[in-house]
Amino acid sequence: MRDCNYMQALEGDIDTSHLAFLHNGAMQPEAQPAGSQNYYVVKDKSPRYLVRETEFGTAYGAYRPADNDNVYWRLAYFLFPFYTMIPTDVLGEAIRIRAWVPIDSGHTMVWSMNAPRVPSATQGGFYGKAFGERPQSQNYDRRSRSGGAGGMDYLPETSDWLGKFLLVANKENDYLIDRDAQKNLVSYTGINGGINGVFLEDQAVTESMGQIYERDHEHLGTSDSMVIRTRRRLINAARAFQEGITPPGVNSPEVFAVRSGGVLLPKTVDWWEGTAELRRAFVQHTEAGPVPLEIDGELVTA
């Protein structure tokens, strides 16, 4: 559970630029495998954005220059009414979605759902070789290292309305921040020692803004393009619903069959058209992908 408004928490999930500093701020480009996801993210911490409305909600493509006249894209989505798909992992292989369910105006329940990733021949295939080893904090099965989902421990449950799924690491104890880990650049934030800190880092930022942030004081920039478009999409859908218009996706669940993730594309390829097949869900991706990756002098597609 998060101690803030659902939209505040959700917006953190559709902002990709914070990955480079909040989560990966202690990483150096030269320490990452050449051609890996982390390499491109850390090398260029200011991605550019393209945003579009979709049948299921909104989508963004955050892009950075890559090698050999290619572009590294991170595609992610907001899906009605309160779901997000983040761009971690390889497009066409990652199966991950989160639900940001409002409990009341100031509290949110977060549901994170992952399916085992099935390596295919798409975009470098095996994550470890083509896109860099996944940090320990992003492993799928975290229960083996801690008692709670996501590798984080929970406080004992109580019977009151807000007494379930409360984390041991919370704002009352500064999210168990480890100043030594922060000082020694093991973790940029020092939250939870950097081991399972990704979720806690997000939680600390969204909760520290207060339960409902005063948006009248915002100074939005180009990196907020997805946030701006998603807010507008929700407001317009709510207004239309008041006039009797069914919200998007209610009668067409097939539009939600999509995948998010990272992909390399040539500069000349449109990000949306060029990823049409890789974004499809419930299909076996067997094609080599738009661009094979060159690893140690070899083209790697599987």
Backbone bond lengths (Angstrom), bond angles and torsions (degrees), N, CA, C in turn:
res aa  C-N    CA-C-N  psi(-1)  N-CA   C-N-CA  omega(-1)  CA-C   N-CA-C  phi
1 M - - - 1.459 - - 1.521 109.82 -
2 R 1.318 116.59 142.22 1.455 121.16 176.69 1.521 110.19 -114.16
3 D 1.304 113.92 139.62 1.465 121.64 -177.10 1.528 109.34 -89.06
4 C 1.344 115.85 62.15 1.462 120.90 177.57 1.524 108.72 -164.94
5 N 1.315 115.49 167.95 1.454 122.51 178.72 1.525 110.51 -61.99
6 Y 1.327 116.84 145.84 1.465 120.97 -174.37 1.523 112.25 -60.97
7 M 1.331 117.55 -37.41 1.455 120.16 -177.07 1.520 110.97 -69.95
8 Q 1.310 115.76 -33.14 1.454 120.89 177.77 1.525 110.61 -63.12
9 A 1.335 115.35 -43.33 1.461 119.96 178.98 1.524 111.02 -70.64
10 L 1.325 116.23 -41.57 1.461 120.94 -178.56 1.521 111.41 -62.38
11 E 1.327 116.79 -39.84 1.461 120.10 -177.14 1.523 112.33 -62.63
12 G 1.324 116.75 -30.05 1.457 119.08 176.38 1.511 112.35 -64.39
13 D 1.330 116.49 -26.98 1.455 121.25 -177.65 1.516 112.98 -82.58
14 I 1.327 117.91 -16.73 1.465 120.53 178.57 1.522 110.74 -106.75
15 D 1.316 116.23 18.12 1.463 122.37 174.50 1.523 107.25 -113.37
16 T 1.324 116.67 108.89 1.464 119.56 -175.30 1.522 113.58 -88.95
17 S 1.321 118.49 -20.05 1.465 119.51 -173.45 1.525 112.13 -68.14
18 H 1.350 117.63 -25.85 1.463 118.58 -177.71 1.526 112.23 -69.40
19 L 1.327 117.94 -15.40 1.461 120.50 178.85 1.515 111.54 -57.26
20 A 1.329 116.43 -40.00 1.457 120.89 -173.30 1.519 113.32 -67.78
21 F 1.328 117.11 -28.09 1.465 117.32 -178.63 1.527 113.38 -115.29
22 L 1.331 119.41 -44.44 1.458 119.69 -178.71 1.520 111.35 -65.38
23 H 1.332 117.30 -46.06 1.456 121.07 -176.27 1.533 112.91 -95.97
24 N 1.334 116.99 -37.72 1.468 120.82 -175.34 1.523 112.74 -111.96
25 G 1.319 116.88 19.78 1.460 119.89 -175.05 1.505 114.63 -62.62
26 A 1.324 118.22 -22.51 1.456 121.00 -179.70 1.525 112.24 -89.19
27 M 1.336 117.30 -5.23 1.463 120.81 -177.63 1.521 110.92 -84.26
28 Q 1.339 115.68 145.69 1.455 122.32 174.93 1.531 108.92 -112.09
29 P 1.337 118.30 139.12 1.467 120.28 -177.13 1.525 113.41 -55.03
30 E 1.328 116.69 -41.11 1.456 119.70 -176.58 1.530 113.12 -67.12
31 A 1.333 116.42 -15.95 1.470 120.16 179.09 1.514 112.63 -90.14
32 Q 1.342 117.91 -4.20 1.458 122.13 -178.32 1.531 110.10 -100.34
33 P 1.334 117.60 149.38 1.470 119.94 177.66 1.517 110.84 -59.28
34 A 1.317 116.88 131.83 1.459 120.88 179.34 1.523 109.79 -58.28
35 G 1.315 116.37 133.76 1.449 120.79 179.92 1.503 114.88 81.55
36 S 1.336 117.72 6.17 1.458 120.58 -178.87 1.524 110.63 -89.05
37 Q 1.324 115.78 164.77 1.453 121.06 177.85 1.518 110.95 -58.00
38 N 1.330 116.96 -49.04 1.458 120.27 -178.52 1.530 111.64 -63.21
39 Y 1.314 116.59 -33.31 1.464 119.92 179.74 1.524 110.76 -61.45
40 Y 1.337 116.62 -48.96 1.460 119.94 -178.55 1.533 111.40 -66.83
41 V 1.335 116.93 -38.88 1.465 120.75 -177.89 1.518 111.05 -66.76
42 V 1.327 116.78 -44.97 1.464 120.28 -176.91 1.521 111.51 -75.50
43 K 1.323 117.14 -32.63 1.463 120.87 -179.33 1.517 111.49 -65.95
44 D 1.331 117.03 -39.23 1.462 121.91 -179.98 1.524 108.17 -126.34
45 K 1.322 116.53 101.48 1.460 121.48 -174.58 1.527 113.29 -88.24
46 S 1.328 116.94 6.86 1.464 120.45 -179.24 1.521 109.87 -125.24
47 P 1.322 118.30 76.37 1.460 120.34 -179.73 1.524 111.23 -67.74
48 R 1.318 115.53 154.10 1.447 121.93 172.24 1.525 108.46 -97.98
49 Y 1.326 117.16 158.32 1.459 121.40 -171.12 1.521 112.62 -124.77
50 L 1.322 114.15 144.63 1.453 122.43 161.85 1.519 106.72 -126.66
51 V 1.329 117.19 133.28 1.464 121.98 -174.44 1.521 108.59 -129.12
52 R 1.329 116.28 144.23 1.459 120.37 178.54 1.516 110.29 -147.59
53 E 1.322 115.08 152.71 1.454 120.20 172.31 1.521 108.75 -83.15
54 T 1.339 116.05 147.83 1.451 121.91 -178.71 1.523 109.27 -131.33
55 E 1.326 115.61 174.81 1.457 119.91 177.60 1.527 111.85 -65.29
56 F 1.335 116.12 -28.36 1.464 119.64 -178.22 1.516 113.37 -96.41
57 G 1.332 118.10 -11.85 1.463 120.58 -178.60 1.510 111.71 159.04
58 T 1.341 116.68 -109.55 1.459 121.90 178.29 1.525 108.82 -140.41
59 A 1.330 115.33 158.84 1.460 121.19 179.61 1.516 109.26 -142.02
60 Y 1.311 115.52 149.12 1.464 119.20 173.80 1.526 110.07 -131.35
61 G 1.329 113.39 152.87 1.446 121.63 169.25 1.511 107.47 -122.41
62 A 1.335 116.30 112.83 1.462 121.22 176.37 1.527 107.12 -98.10
63 Y 1.311 117.04 125.56 1.460 118.53 -171.81 1.523 112.74 -126.56
64 R 1.343 112.85 148.39 1.457 122.93 179.19 1.526 108.69 -136.82
65 P 1.321 118.44 150.18 1.467 119.46 176.51 1.518 110.89 -66.29
66 A 1.327 115.91 140.99 1.458 122.22 177.09 1.526 108.46 -121.19
67 D 1.306 116.73 -165.34 1.462 120.94 -177.65 1.521 111.09 -87.58
68 N 1.324 115.59 161.14 1.465 122.92 173.00 1.529 112.77 56.20
69 D 1.333 116.35 44.35 1.469 122.12 178.03 1.519 112.74 59.72
70 N 1.326 116.86 28.94 1.459 121.90 175.45 1.524 110.23 -105.08
71 V 1.306 115.48 167.27 1.459 122.66 177.89 1.518 107.98 -127.22
72 Y 1.333 116.40 134.69 1.452 120.51 175.96 1.528 108.43 -93.29
73 W 1.326 115.59 119.76 1.465 122.80 -177.86 1.512 110.25 -110.11
74 R 1.344 116.21 142.18 1.456 122.99 170.24 1.528 107.16 -119.33
75 L 1.334 116.10 114.69 1.461 121.82 -177.03 1.520 109.94 -105.45
76 A 1.326 116.76 129.93 1.468 120.79 -179.72 1.522 109.60 -150.35
77 Y 1.361 115.96 166.44 1.443 119.46 -167.99 1.526 113.11 -141.23
78 F 1.337 113.83 155.80 1.457 123.06 158.98 1.518 106.46 -107.12
79 L 1.356 116.19 132.74 1.457 121.31 -179.57 1.524 108.76 -124.00
80 F 1.323 116.31 131.86 1.463 120.45 -179.72 1.530 110.69 -57.58
81 P 1.344 118.25 145.23 1.471 125.44 -4.40 1.521 113.73 -92.10
82 F 1.371 117.91 -19.38 1.475 118.66 -175.45 1.526 112.61 -154.06
83 Y 1.329 116.49 35.49 1.466 120.62 -178.58 1.527 111.34 -106.21
84 T 1.331 115.25 154.06 1.458 120.73 173.56 1.516 109.43 -136.44
85 M 1.326 116.03 150.08 1.460 123.01 169.75 1.518 107.07 -122.88
86 I 1.330 116.82 120.68 1.453 121.07 -178.37 1.527 110.22 -90.75
87 P 1.345 118.42 161.20 1.463 120.72 -173.10 1.519 115.24 -92.59
88 T 1.329 118.31 22.13 1.457 120.45 176.01 1.522 109.58 -69.50
89 D 1.327 116.22 138.71 1.464 123.38 178.01 1.527 111.44 87.15
90 V 1.311 115.79 -174.45 1.460 122.62 -171.70 1.524 110.35 -91.08
91 L 1.320 116.73 132.07 1.461 121.34 178.34 1.523 109.87 -60.51
92 G 1.337 115.88 129.80 1.446 121.25 -177.48 1.508 112.99 98.76
93 E 1.348 116.78 -14.27 1.459 120.68 -179.11 1.522 112.53 -118.33
94 A 1.326 116.78 -35.04 1.462 120.38 -176.54 1.528 110.65 -71.11
95 I 1.323 116.29 138.09 1.463 122.68 175.78 1.521 106.67 -129.58
96 R 1.324 115.78 97.88 1.466 120.01 -172.94 1.518 109.64 -154.11
97 I 1.333 116.44 135.09 1.457 120.73 176.90 1.525 108.90 -149.88
98 R 1.320 116.27 150.69 1.461 121.67 177.80 1.526 109.80 -127.37
99 A 1.323 114.58 145.46 1.464 121.31 176.38 1.517 108.38 -115.73
100 W 1.327 116.18 130.98 1.464 123.02 -179.17 1.528 107.29 -111.40
101 V 1.320 115.55 87.81 1.459 121.86 -169.20 1.528 110.57 -93.30
102 P 1.334 118.16 116.49 1.463 119.52 179.83 1.521 111.70 -68.92
103 I 1.347 115.71 130.62 1.463 121.69 172.87 1.518 108.56 -89.13
104 D 1.322 115.00 -48.65 1.459 123.11 171.56 1.521 106.22 -151.89
105 S 1.313 118.06 -166.89 1.464 120.04 -174.90 1.528 113.04 -64.27
106 G 1.341 116.93 -25.26 1.459 119.37 -174.38 1.508 115.53 -118.25
107 H 1.333 118.64 10.93 1.463 120.95 -179.62 1.526 110.20 -141.66
108 T 1.334 114.66 144.67 1.456 120.77 -175.22 1.520 110.34 -136.50
109 M 1.323 116.82 139.15 1.448 120.84 172.38 1.524 108.42 -101.89
110 V 1.322 116.40 128.58 1.457 122.02 -176.89 1.525 109.29 -106.08
111 W 1.308 115.71 124.35 1.463 121.65 176.75 1.525 107.84 -113.35
112 S 1.320 116.81 122.12 1.464 121.50 179.89 1.522 108.81 -114.08
113 M 1.324 115.71 120.61 1.466 121.25 -175.62 1.521 110.22 -119.90
114 N 1.320 115.92 124.10 1.456 122.29 179.84 1.518 109.73 -127.97
115 A 1.323 116.31 142.98 1.458 121.59 171.92 1.524 107.72 -113.39
116 P 1.324 117.75 150.84 1.472 119.41 178.53 1.512 110.86 -55.35
117 R 1.312 115.79 133.51 1.464 120.90 179.60 1.519 109.55 -77.74
118 V 1.323 116.42 131.70 1.455 121.78 179.49 1.523 108.39 -104.73
119 P 1.346 119.06 107.43 1.467 120.33 -179.72 1.521 111.25 -60.17
120 S 1.321 114.99 136.28 1.457 120.45 177.60 1.514 108.28 -128.98
121 A 1.312 115.45 -164.54 1.461 119.85 179.65 1.515 112.06 -90.40
122 T 1.323 118.15 8.85 1.463 120.16 -174.45 1.515 112.14 -84.00
123 Q 1.312 115.11 134.41 1.449 123.59 166.50 1.520 113.63 45.57
124 G 1.326 116.62 52.63 1.447 118.85 176.75 1.505 112.97 94.12
125 G 1.325 117.95 -11.37 1.458 121.13 172.71 1.504 114.26 58.32
126 F 1.307 117.57 -98.94 1.449 121.79 -172.77 1.517 110.38 -72.45
127 Y 1.326 114.81 117.43 1.463 122.86 -170.90 1.521 112.09 -55.22
128 G 1.326 117.10 -45.08 1.452 120.74 -173.49 1.511 113.33 -60.07
129 K 1.342 117.18 -37.21 1.456 119.50 -176.05 1.517 112.17 -84.84
130 A 1.321 116.50 -42.23 1.460 119.56 -170.93 1.520 114.22 -92.93
131 F 1.318 117.64 -32.45 1.452 119.25 -174.48 1.516 113.01 -117.42
132 G 1.328 118.57 6.06 1.461 120.42 178.41 1.509 111.68 93.56
133 E 1.319 116.87 146.40 1.456 119.88 -179.93 1.516 110.56 -64.35
134 R 1.315 115.89 138.69 1.455 120.84 178.97 1.537 109.61 -69.66
135 P 1.345 117.81 132.35 1.470 119.00 175.61 1.518 110.56 -57.73
136 Q 1.310 116.51 151.69 1.459 120.67 -178.89 1.517 111.27 -56.85
137 S 1.327 116.86 -33.40 1.463 120.49 -178.10 1.513 112.60 -69.72
138 Q 1.353 118.52 -8.74 1.451 120.84 -179.10 1.524 112.31 -113.01
139 N 1.327 118.25 12.85 1.457 119.91 177.34 1.513 110.14 -64.50
140 Y 1.336 115.99 149.65 1.462 119.64 -178.18 1.519 111.94 -69.77
141 D 1.327 118.22 -49.53 1.452 120.82 -173.75 1.518 108.75 -96.32
142 R 1.329 116.80 99.35 1.455 120.89 -177.58 1.523 112.08 -103.06
143 R 1.332 117.23 -5.64 1.455 119.45 -175.36 1.529 111.99 -65.01
144 S 1.334 116.83 -25.20 1.456 119.52 -176.87 1.518 112.08 -67.67
145 R 1.340 117.54 -19.55 1.461 119.53 -177.44 1.523 112.49 -105.86
146 S 1.316 117.34 -1.82 1.447 118.61 -179.26 1.518 109.69 -162.65
147 G 1.319 116.22 166.63 1.453 119.96 -174.42 1.503 114.86 -80.11
148 G 1.330 119.17 -17.94 1.455 120.88 -175.50 1.506 112.43 -111.33
149 A 1.326 116.25 160.79 1.458 120.37 175.35 1.518 109.35 -60.50
150 G 1.339 115.81 144.67 1.453 119.30 -178.26 1.513 112.91 78.00
151 G 1.339 117.49 10.64 1.453 120.30 177.78 1.505 113.47 73.11
152 M 1.339 118.10 22.19 1.461 121.05 -178.36 1.519 109.18 -125.72
153 D 1.312 115.87 142.13 1.453 120.72 -177.69 1.521 111.53 -85.81
154 Y 1.345 115.48 148.74 1.460 121.37 179.03 1.521 110.88 -105.10
155 L 1.320 114.98 152.35 1.459 121.17 170.49 1.527 108.77 -74.47
156 P 1.330 118.25 158.56 1.474 119.69 175.65 1.523 110.55 -58.20
157 E 1.325 115.72 139.74 1.457 120.04 -179.13 1.523 111.32 -73.61
158 T 1.336 115.12 147.87 1.459 121.37 174.58 1.523 108.20 -119.27
159 S 1.307 117.22 173.01 1.458 121.09 -173.91 1.524 113.42 -91.08
160 D 1.322 117.79 -3.07 1.462 118.52 -178.76 1.525 110.30 -80.09
161 W 1.316 115.71 170.76 1.453 122.81 -172.38 1.529 112.87 -59.52
162 L 1.323 117.16 -33.33 1.467 121.11 -176.08 1.527 111.26 -112.34
163 G 1.318 116.96 30.82 1.458 119.89 -172.93 1.509 115.96 -103.41
164 K 1.325 119.12 15.00 1.459 121.34 -177.21 1.530 111.45 -120.28
165 F 1.320 114.63 148.29 1.464 122.54 175.52 1.526 112.49 58.62
166 L 1.326 115.89 39.18 1.464 121.40 174.10 1.527 108.54 -90.61
167 L 1.315 116.44 135.71 1.453 120.38 -175.51 1.519 111.68 -83.93
168 V 1.337 115.08 147.27 1.460 120.77 173.35 1.522 109.91 -61.55
169 A 1.349 116.33 -43.54 1.463 121.74 175.75 1.518 108.33 -83.17
170 N 1.328 116.84 114.82 1.463 120.25 -176.34 1.520 109.74 -148.34
171 K 1.331 115.88 -177.62 1.465 119.63 -175.06 1.521 112.88 -66.33
172 E 1.344 117.07 -22.44 1.463 119.52 179.73 1.522 112.16 -69.17
173 N 1.337 117.40 -27.24 1.470 120.90 178.72 1.528 111.82 -118.05
174 D 1.344 115.55 25.73 1.462 122.16 179.05 1.531 111.82 55.82
175 Y 1.327 115.34 34.61 1.460 121.72 176.39 1.527 111.92 55.11
176 L 1.338 114.41 32.55 1.469 122.18 178.27 1.528 111.35 53.57
177 I 1.307 115.80 43.18 1.462 121.06 -177.32 1.525 110.90 -60.06
178 D 1.311 115.69 139.28 1.465 123.63 -179.52 1.522 107.71 -110.00
179 R 1.318 116.62 100.04 1.461 120.31 -176.47 1.522 112.19 -67.92
180 D 1.333 118.01 -30.45 1.465 120.30 177.97 1.531 110.44 -66.55
181 A 1.336 116.07 -42.95 1.465 119.38 177.62 1.520 110.44 -62.48
182 Q 1.320 116.25 -37.28 1.457 120.73 179.16 1.530 110.54 -69.53
183 K 1.316 116.56 -43.97 1.464 121.24 -178.63 1.517 111.45 -64.46
184 N 1.332 116.52 -36.95 1.461 121.29 -176.57 1.535 112.75 -91.29
185 L 1.344 116.43 10.49 1.462 123.25 176.55 1.527 113.11 60.85
186 V 1.337 115.58 26.67 1.458 119.48 169.54 1.521 108.78 -72.38
187 S 1.321 115.23 -35.09 1.464 122.49 178.89 1.519 108.17 -142.89
188 Y 1.319 117.13 136.28 1.454 121.95 179.32 1.528 111.18 -63.24
189 T 1.333 116.16 -40.73 1.463 120.34 -177.88 1.525 113.06 -95.25
190 G 1.335 116.62 -26.56 1.459 120.13 -174.75 1.518 113.28 78.70
191 I 1.324 117.49 1.83 1.458 120.62 -178.68 1.518 109.89 -73.97
192 N 1.324 115.42 122.86 1.462 123.36 -178.70 1.519 111.87 57.74
193 G 1.309 116.98 28.85 1.452 120.69 176.49 1.513 114.19 66.88
194 G 1.309 117.15 6.74 1.449 119.87 179.65 1.514 113.99 79.27
195 I 1.340 118.08 0.37 1.459 120.08 -176.86 1.522 110.59 -77.43
196 N 1.312 116.87 -56.24 1.459 121.24 176.66 1.522 109.26 -121.89
197 G 1.323 115.45 38.87 1.442 119.02 -167.72 1.509 117.11 -84.98
198 V 1.337 118.98 -8.88 1.467 120.04 -174.35 1.525 111.43 -58.01
199 F 1.332 116.99 -49.99 1.460 119.95 -178.98 1.526 110.93 -66.33
200 L 1.321 116.19 -39.98 1.464 119.73 -179.57 1.520 111.65 -68.11
201 E 1.335 116.92 -37.32 1.458 119.85 177.25 1.526 110.46 -60.85
202 D 1.322 116.51 -45.33 1.466 120.31 176.72 1.525 111.05 -60.96
203 Q 1.334 115.09 -43.29 1.460 119.42 -177.59 1.525 110.89 -64.50
204 A 1.323 116.28 -42.41 1.460 120.38 -179.38 1.528 111.30 -60.78
205 V 1.317 116.62 -41.52 1.466 120.33 -177.84 1.523 111.10 -69.43
206 T 1.336 116.80 -46.81 1.468 118.90 -176.39 1.525 111.46 -70.10
207 E 1.329 118.10 -34.86 1.466 120.14 179.74 1.521 111.96 -76.75
208 S 1.327 117.56 -31.18 1.468 120.26 -178.14 1.524 111.99 -69.83
209 M 1.325 117.49 -12.96 1.463 121.95 177.51 1.521 111.65 -80.01
210 G 1.342 116.54 -4.82 1.449 120.35 -174.76 1.513 109.74 94.37
211 Q 1.321 116.49 164.34 1.457 118.77 -177.07 1.519 112.72 -62.96
212 I 1.325 117.43 -38.23 1.463 121.86 175.51 1.524 107.80 -135.14
213 Y 1.320 114.95 108.93 1.457 120.27 -177.46 1.526 110.88 -69.83
214 E 1.336 115.86 140.59 1.463 121.22 178.50 1.525 109.47 -76.75
215 R 1.314 116.72 94.42 1.460 120.71 -173.44 1.529 113.26 -72.18
216 D 1.324 117.08 -11.50 1.459 119.07 175.54 1.518 111.77 -64.02
217 H 1.335 116.40 -17.97 1.463 121.08 -177.17 1.528 112.00 -99.90
218 E 1.307 117.54 8.81 1.457 120.61 -177.87 1.528 112.17 -73.03
219 H 1.323 114.50 151.51 1.457 121.75 170.96 1.527 106.10 -129.20
220 L 1.330 115.65 85.96 1.453 120.70 -173.78 1.526 111.01 -78.34
221 G 1.340 114.96 147.35 1.457 120.93 179.73 1.518 111.29 -125.81
222 T 1.332 115.97 -169.84 1.461 120.28 -177.30 1.522 111.97 -63.58
223 S 1.320 117.83 -29.89 1.462 120.02 179.79 1.529 111.80 -72.76
224 D 1.323 116.58 -8.70 1.469 121.28 177.29 1.528 112.11 -96.94
225 S 1.327 117.28 13.31 1.465 120.78 -175.40 1.517 112.17 -57.05
226 M 1.333 117.49 -41.55 1.458 120.45 -178.79 1.525 110.78 -68.85
227 V 1.321 116.91 -38.76 1.464 121.00 178.20 1.528 110.23 -62.83
228 I 1.320 116.70 -45.36 1.461 121.68 -179.69 1.524 110.85 -60.99
229 R 1.336 116.50 -47.98 1.458 120.62 -177.01 1.535 111.25 -66.49
230 T 1.334 116.67 -37.44 1.464 120.10 -179.58 1.521 111.37 -68.41
231 R 1.311 117.53 -41.28 1.466 120.44 176.13 1.531 110.07 -59.07
232 R 1.316 115.70 -46.82 1.462 120.46 -178.75 1.533 110.62 -62.58
233 R 1.333 115.54 -39.63 1.469 120.27 -179.88 1.527 110.45 -63.36
234 L 1.316 117.34 -43.58 1.461 121.40 179.70 1.525 111.88 -67.21
235 I 1.318 116.49 -43.89 1.468 120.13 -179.94 1.524 110.57 -62.64
236 N 1.326 116.46 -44.15 1.464 119.83 179.71 1.527 111.37 -64.91
237 A 1.334 117.06 -38.23 1.466 120.52 178.89 1.526 110.88 -66.37
238 A 1.339 116.68 -38.45 1.469 120.65 178.87 1.527 110.71 -66.45
239 R 1.319 116.79 -41.45 1.464 120.38 178.23 1.528 110.94 -65.31
240 A 1.328 115.75 -40.20 1.459 119.36 179.20 1.523 110.92 -66.73
241 F 1.331 116.25 -36.22 1.464 120.19 179.38 1.525 111.02 -63.80
242 Q 1.328 116.01 -35.98 1.466 119.92 177.05 1.524 111.57 -64.15
243 E 1.310 115.95 -22.84 1.464 120.78 178.83 1.523 111.79 -96.80
244 G 1.338 116.28 9.94 1.458 120.51 176.16 1.508 116.03 90.21
245 I 1.329 117.65 10.17 1.462 121.38 -179.55 1.530 109.25 -90.98
246 T 1.313 117.63 127.12 1.464 122.90 -178.35 1.522 110.48 -64.69
247 P 1.327 118.24 133.78 1.467 120.91 179.10 1.519 112.08 -61.22
248 P 1.322 117.79 153.62 1.467 121.61 -177.96 1.530 111.85 -57.91
249 G 1.329 115.13 139.33 1.449 121.14 173.62 1.504 116.78 84.99
250 V 1.319 118.43 -12.20 1.462 121.15 -175.93 1.527 111.24 -61.05
251 N 1.313 116.49 -43.91 1.461 120.99 -177.75 1.525 113.30 -101.92
252 S 1.327 116.89 9.77 1.472 119.85 -178.68 1.526 109.72 -142.79
253 P 1.344 116.86 70.47 1.468 120.24 -177.12 1.521 114.08 -61.51
254 E 1.332 117.52 -19.05 1.461 119.44 -178.37 1.524 112.48 -64.44
255 V 1.339 118.01 -20.85 1.469 119.22 -178.73 1.526 111.81 -70.01
256 F 1.337 117.53 -14.87 1.461 120.72 -179.35 1.528 112.79 -87.09
257 A 1.310 117.66 -0.49 1.467 121.46 -178.47 1.520 109.96 -81.33
258 V 1.327 115.93 74.61 1.461 121.95 -176.84 1.526 109.89 -132.36
259 R 1.315 115.43 164.38 1.457 122.75 176.75 1.523 109.17 -128.34
260 S 1.322 116.06 147.25 1.462 121.88 176.38 1.525 109.00 -112.39
261 G 1.338 116.29 171.07 1.456 119.18 177.01 1.512 112.88 148.57
262 G 1.323 114.85 -172.90 1.455 122.13 -178.63 1.521 111.88 -102.61
263 V 1.336 116.18 150.84 1.461 120.79 -177.26 1.524 109.23 -156.78
264 L 1.328 115.85 149.16 1.458 122.08 172.70 1.523 109.40 -99.98
265 L 1.327 116.35 132.12 1.456 121.55 178.83 1.530 109.22 -133.87
266 P 1.323 117.60 149.33 1.465 119.36 171.96 1.526 110.28 -63.71
267 K 1.296 116.67 154.35 1.462 120.87 -179.85 1.518 112.29 -58.10
268 T 1.308 117.15 -28.05 1.454 120.86 -174.76 1.527 113.56 -84.68
269 V 1.329 118.12 -6.22 1.465 121.93 -175.37 1.524 110.43 -94.70
270 D 1.319 117.11 131.54 1.454 122.29 176.91 1.527 109.47 -68.00
271 W 1.325 116.68 135.20 1.458 120.59 -172.84 1.522 112.81 -65.87
272 W 1.320 117.87 -33.64 1.465 120.29 -176.68 1.528 110.67 -84.30
273 E 1.322 116.50 -47.09 1.462 119.55 179.33 1.525 111.33 -67.74
274 G 1.325 116.26 -37.45 1.460 120.23 -176.56 1.506 114.85 -73.29
275 T 1.333 117.21 -11.76 1.462 120.41 -179.59 1.527 112.46 -115.03
276 A 1.318 117.97 12.80 1.464 121.59 -174.31 1.523 111.94 -55.06
277 E 1.320 117.79 -45.96 1.464 120.43 -178.19 1.520 111.53 -72.86
278 L 1.319 116.97 -40.50 1.461 120.11 -178.65 1.525 112.14 -67.20
279 R 1.326 117.97 -25.49 1.460 121.26 179.30 1.520 113.09 -80.52
280 R 1.311 118.49 -10.94 1.458 121.45 -178.52 1.525 111.06 -72.39
281 A 1.325 116.34 139.14 1.457 122.28 178.33 1.524 110.83 -101.21
282 F 1.320 115.14 161.87 1.467 122.42 175.67 1.522 112.93 61.67
283 V 1.322 115.92 31.29 1.460 120.95 173.44 1.527 108.04 -133.20
284 Q 1.310 116.53 155.99 1.451 121.16 177.32 1.519 108.89 -89.61
285 H 1.317 116.07 115.98 1.458 120.44 179.97 1.525 108.96 -85.56
286 T 1.300 115.92 106.85 1.458 120.00 -177.73 1.526 112.77 -113.45
287 E 1.334 116.77 -7.57 1.457 119.18 179.48 1.524 109.85 -70.44
288 A 1.322 115.87 160.61 1.459 120.32 -175.67 1.511 112.54 -73.36
289 G 1.297 117.94 -12.14 1.451 120.14 -178.78 1.512 110.56 95.89
290 P 1.315 117.65 161.31 1.461 121.03 -176.53 1.521 114.08 -60.61
291 V 1.331 117.03 -36.47 1.465 120.37 -176.23 1.515 109.65 -142.08
292 P 1.328 119.16 116.04 1.464 119.56 172.67 1.523 109.55 -65.28
293 L 1.317 116.94 149.27 1.447 121.77 178.91 1.515 110.05 -96.18
294 E 1.332 116.71 142.49 1.450 121.10 177.10 1.526 108.71 -97.76
295 I 1.315 116.61 112.44 1.459 122.97 179.46 1.513 108.76 -119.56
296 D 1.328 115.61 120.26 1.478 120.97 -179.40 1.521 111.78 52.72
297 G 1.320 115.11 42.43 1.454 119.73 176.29 1.505 115.09 81.75
298 E 1.334 118.35 -0.10 1.446 121.52 -179.66 1.526 110.22 -116.73
299 L 1.334 115.24 143.14 1.463 119.46 174.28 1.514 109.22 -80.66
300 V 1.339 115.74 122.10 1.448 121.28 -174.91 1.520 109.23 -112.31
301 T 1.323 116.63 120.68 1.465 120.20 177.28 1.517 111.30 -124.98
302 A 1.298 118.85 -0.57 1.465 121.71 -179.38 1.514 109.97 -158.35
